[in-house]
Amino acid sequence: DMNVADATAMARIHHQWLPDRIDYEPGISVDTLRLLRDMGHQISAKPRILGATQSIYSDTNNNRQGASDSRRQGAGAVAEPR
């Protein structure tokens, strides 16, 4: 139930195959990390920023919303009128 900007701003988890581990961003709960560890996953020792996204959401009426990830300097969003 998030809008595209809220979803873009949420903390992320990334599973890397080689090396086989889970990296995570600040904001992932200790409980979530514990559950992943209990499932047998190797968890990175500390959080880090995992990249940046540019997101577009299009609903069933073809209305669009855009969001730029604020994790990187210079992030911004541009809207083009139709």
Protein Blocks (a to p, Z undefined) as FASTA:
>chain_A
ZZfklmmmpccddddfbdcdddddehiafklmmmmmmnopacdfbdcdebjcddddddfk
opacddddfkbghiacddddZZ
